[in-house]
């Protein structure tokens, strides 16, 4: 029987039979992995302690004849336990995991695993604003999908001006003259779509306010282009 090892974060799990559970993991090196964890719902299961929601786990699996592998051993590497102490953080963690599952095919690149790991780390830090984590995650998911907006020039090709306000054109993924978004909001969008982490964005002046102001736009981009 062929085996392999990897690290994984749970994306979905479904009870199966009397004590088993079918689980979907996102991994850094094997894309999305589906596996059955036999007997994991029993109180004395050796597998259960090494696989929890909002965690990174070491996994050992036997390759299945179908798409479902068999999980044979687990070890908890990192559990983001502070998330479950707060209902709002728990709900957002569920939302982001579900988004990740819907937005990825069977073999997503390692960047998707790293994004979800960073999101869980951020949600585990009570000092980081929830809406900031949400809008940052949306922006980064768009970026990985190749759907970053043009945040430097107008639809016409002219450079965006700090003294002007703009509307967003979804057809061209760029701004045009209007009255909706000011320069501070556009600058913040640039930060969201860059390589900044939530802990770095938290230090930006008026970050929480700007996250709320830009959330609707980034959310609409996600719905339009990732088709969730």
N, C-alpha and C positions, 0 to 999 in steps of 0.2 A: 504494500500500500504506500502510495506516494504521500509525503507530508510536506508542509511548509510552515514557516513561522513569520509573523508580521506584528505590527502594532495596529490597533484599531480604536475607533470611537463609534459607539452605537448610534446608528441612524434610525433604525426601526426594529421592533421586536413583536412577535406574534406567538401567543400560546398555542401549543400543538399537542394533541393527545392529553394524557393525564398529568404529565410532569415535564414534558419537553418544551422547548421554545425555539422558534426559527428567528434568527437575528440577521440584520444587515449592518455591516461595519464599513466605514470609510477608512482606508489605509494609505500610508504614504508611498507604498511600493507595489501594491496589488490592486489598485482601484477600489471598487466596491466589492466586498466579499459577503456572500450569503452563507450562513452555516446553521446547522441544527445543534443545539446544546441539549444533549439527552440528560434527562433527570434533573435539570437545573432548577426546577421549581420545588424540588424536595428540600426539606429543612437541612439535611446533612450533605447536600451537594457540594463537591469539591470545586465545581466550576463557578458557582454563584459568587463567591467572594472576590473573584478576579475580574468580573464584568459587571459594572454598574453604569447607570446613566450618568452623563456628564463626567466621563472619565476617559483616560487613556489606558489601554491594557495591552500586555504582551499576549499574543494568541498563538497556539499551536493547533494545526488543523490537518485532517486527512482529506485529500482531494476526492470529491464525490464524482460519481459517474454522470450525474446531472449537474445543474448549476449550484446545487446545495452541497456544501462541504460538511464535515463533521468536526465540531470543536472538541478537542481532547484535553487541553489544559489551558489555564489562564493565569495571569499574574497582574494585579493592579499596579500600574506605574504611577499614575497621578489621578487623584479624585478631587474634583472641584466642589468640595463639600459646602462651601459658603453659599453656593447658588440655591440649594434646597432650603436654606434658612429664611429665604425671602420669597414670598409667593410671586411677586412681579418678576423677579429675576428667573425664577423657575419657569414661569409661563413664557418669557422671552427665549430662554434656552430651548424649550420645546419648539417654539416657532422657528428659530434659526436652524435647528436640526432638521425639521421637516422641510424647510426651504432648500437646504443643502441636498437632501435626498431627492427632491423633485427636480432640482436644477442640474443634477449630474447624471451622466450616462454610466455604463458599467465600468469604464476605465478612465476615471478622471485623473488628471495629473496631481502630483504631490502638493501643488499649491492649494488645492481645495482642502486637503487634510490640514495643512498649516493654517489656513484661514479659520476653519472651525476650531482648531486648538486655540488660536489667539482670541477668538470670540469667547470661548469658555473661560479662558484666563481673565479676560476683561470683566465678564459677568461675575466672576468669583471675587473681584475687587470692589468692595462696597463704595469706594470713593469715586468710581467711574459712573457717570450718568447713564441711565438705561437707554434713553432716546439717542444719545451719542453712539452707543454700541450698535443700536438697531440701524441707524442711517449709515454708519461706517460699514457695517456688514453688507447692507444692500449695495453700496457703492463698490465695494471690493468684489462682490459676486458679479456685478455688471462688468467690471474691469476684466475678470477672469474669462467672462463670456465674450470678450472682444467688443463690448458695447460702451466704451467710455465716450462721454460727450465731448464736443469741442468747447473748451473753456477758455480759449485764447482769442478767437476771432468770431465775428458775426457770420450769419448765413451768407451775407454779401462778400465776405472775405476781409472786410475792414476789421482792424484790431479793436477789441472791446475797450471802452473808455471808462475811467473811474467816475466821471461826472454824469454818466448816462444810466438809465434804467433799461431793462430788457425783458422780453418775453422769451419762452423757450419753444423752439420748433422741433417736434418729435420726428418729423419726416427727415430732417437733416441733422438731427442731434446737435443743434447749435442754437445760439441766441440771435434774436433780432430786436430792433428798437421797440420798446414797449414801456410798461409801467409796473412790472411785477417784481423783478429781481435787481437789487442794487449791487454795488461793487463789493461790499463786505460779504454778502451772501455768495457771490460768484467766487471770491477768493477762498471762502470756506469750502465750497464744492471742489476747488482744486486740491485742497488739503485732503478731503475725503477720498478722492480718486488717486492720490499719491500713495507712497509707501509708509505714511505715518500710522502709528498704532493709536488705539483709543487713549492710552495713558498720555501720549504726546498731545493729541487733540484736546484733551481735557484742560491743558494748560493755556490754550488759546483764549484770548479775551472774549467774553460773551459766548463761549463755545456751546453751552447748553441751549441758549436762546437761538443761536444760528442753526443748531442741529434740528430744533423744532421747525424753524422757518424753511429749511431745505428738505425736510423729510418727505413732504408730499410730492415734490418733483422727483426725487430719487426713487420713491416707491412707485410712481407712475412709469418711470423708465423701466424698472424691473418688470412690472406687469406687462408692458408693451413688448419688451424685447427678449425676456427670458421665458415668457409665456407660462407663468406659474398659476 
